[in-house]
C-alpha cells in the first residue's frame, strides 16, 4: 500500500514542479523501473550467494578425474 502512495506522490511532485505529463510518465517510469530492478537485485543477492556456495561445495566434493589420453598406455 505504501508503494502506491509513493508512486502517486512521486508523480504529483513532478507535476507540481511544472514538468509535463509526458515527462512525468517517461521519467517517472524509468526511475521506477531502475529502482525496482535495484531492489530486486538486492533482495535476490542472498539467494545468489547460497547458489554460489552450493556450486562451490558440489565441485569441491565431486572432483573431476583428469581426462586420460588414448596414448597414455603406449607411452610407458
LINBELBEL-V760330 format. One record per run of one state. SS is the DSSP state (H for helix, E for strand, C for the rest). FROM is the first residue (numbers start at 1). LEN is the number of residues. If there is no record, write none. Layout:
BEGIN
ss->SS from->FROM len->LEN
ss->SS from->FROM len->LEN
END
This chain:
BEGIN
ss->C from->1 len->1
ss->H from->2 len->15
ss->C from->17 len->4
ss->H from->21 len->41
ss->C from->62 len->10
ss->H from->72 len->4
ss->C from->76 len->1
END
